[in-house]
Amino acid sequence: MEMLNHYKKQLKLLFPLLFLFGLAACVTKSVYKDLEVLDKDKADGFVYMAADYDFYDNPIIDFDQATKVAAQQCKNWLYKGATPLEGYDLTCIVGTEQDCERYQVVYTYQCLTAQDLKDYDAGVFKLKAKKDRPKKSS
């Protein structure tokens, strides 16, 4: 009986922690996001892919799908494929930087020429410097 009381006390101490962990799991939710073409720069060979998500979302992005879409756009311009540049741009699109409700994440893909692919296979391929997305005029 004494051992049972001991476990009951431990459970009483453990319950608030379990409750907090459960509550934390409910605050964020994983959401699957496909990147979509946001902007294009044919002359310099860049495709900008983006997804929007809410503050409480944990976005899970399908980068294979995004690379296929970017590569197809590049092929439409007679390039041979596309590869993502490192990093991403994250912008608050609803709210302020200090209290943001909705974000937009943008990934830049570089279109590849036949020579780029040969250089890649030879281990001498260098990505272009990341270029800021062109600003749209209103």
C-alpha positions in Angstrom: 0.0 0.0 0.0 2.9 2.3 0.8 4.4 1.7 -2.6 1.0 2.6 -4.3 0.9 5.9 -2.4 4.4 6.6 -3.5 3.5 6.1 -7.2 0.3 8.2 -6.8 2.5 11.1 -5.5 4.9 10.8 -8.4 2.0 10.8 -10.9 0.6 13.9 -9.2 3.9 15.6 -9.8 4.3 14.2 -13.3 0.7 15.2 -14.5 1.3 19.0 -14.7 4.4 18.3 -16.9 2.6 16.0 -19.2 -0.2 18.5 -19.5 2.3 21.3 -20.5 3.9 19.0 -23.0 0.6 18.1 -24.5 -0.4 21.8 -24.6 2.8 22.7 -26.3 2.2 20.0 -29.0 -1.2 21.6 -29.7 0.2 25.1 -30.1 2.1 24.3 -33.3 0.9 22.1 -36.1 2.8 20.5 -38.9 1.5 21.5 -42.3 2.6 20.2 -45.7 3.4 23.0 -48.1 4.3 22.9 -51.8 6.4 25.8 -53.1 4.9 27.7 -55.9 6.5 29.9 -58.5 6.4 33.4 -57.1 8.6 35.2 -59.6 10.9 34.4 -62.6 14.0 36.0 -64.1 14.6 34.5 -67.6 17.6 36.7 -68.4 19.6 35.7 -65.3 18.1 32.2 -65.0 16.4 32.4 -61.6 13.1 31.0 -60.4 11.8 32.1 -57.1 9.6 29.6 -55.3 7.5 30.5 -52.2 5.1 29.3 -49.6 3.1 31.2 -47.0 2.4 29.8 -43.5 0.9 31.0 -40.2 2.9 31.7 -37.0 1.7 28.5 -35.3 2.5 26.3 -38.4 5.5 24.1 -38.7 5.8 24.0 -42.5 7.0 20.7 -44.1 8.2 21.6 -47.6 8.4 19.1 -50.5 11.7 20.2 -52.0 11.7 17.4 -54.6 8.4 18.8 -56.0 9.8 22.4 -55.9 12.9 21.4 -57.8 10.8 19.6 -60.5 8.6 22.7 -60.9 11.6 25.1 -61.1 13.4 22.7 -63.5 10.3 22.7 -65.8 10.2 26.5 -65.8 13.9 26.6 -66.7 13.4 24.0 -69.4 10.6 26.2 -70.8 13.4 28.8 -71.3 15.6 26.1 -72.9 17.9 25.6 -69.9 18.6 22.0 -68.9 17.5 22.0 -65.3 17.5 23.8 -62.0 19.2 23.6 -58.6 18.4 25.5 -55.3 20.7 28.1 -54.0 21.6 28.0 -50.3 19.4 29.6 -47.8 16.0 31.3 -48.0 14.3 34.7 -47.5 11.7 34.9 -44.7 9.3 37.9 -44.7 6.4 38.8 -42.5 3.4 39.4 -44.7 0.7 39.8 -42.0 1.6 41.8 -38.9 4.9 43.2 -37.8 8.3 41.7 -37.5 7.8 41.6 -33.7 4.3 40.2 -33.8 4.0 38.4 -37.1 0.9 36.3 -37.9 1.8 35.0 -41.4 5.1 34.5 -43.1 6.3 34.0 -46.6 9.4 31.9 -47.3 11.2 32.2 -50.6 13.8 29.9 -52.1 15.8 30.8 -55.2 16.5 28.2 -57.9 19.2 28.7 -60.5 18.6 27.5 -64.0 21.4 25.2 -65.4 22.9 25.1 -68.9 24.3 22.1 -70.5 27.8 23.4 -69.6 26.7 23.8 -66.0 25.7 20.2 -65.9 29.1 19.1 -67.4 30.9 21.3 -64.8 28.9 19.8 -62.0 29.8 16.2 -63.1 33.5 17.3 -63.3 33.2 18.8 -59.8 34.0 22.4 -60.9 30.5 23.8 -61.0 30.0 27.1 -59.1 26.5 28.5 -58.3 25.8 32.1 -59.2 25.8 34.6 -56.4 22.4 34.7 -54.8 20.4 37.5 -56.4 17.6 39.5 -54.8 14.3 38.9 -56.3 13.3 41.8 -58.6 11.0 44.2 -57.0 7.6 44.5 -58.7 6.3 48.0 -59.4 2.8 48.7 -58.2 
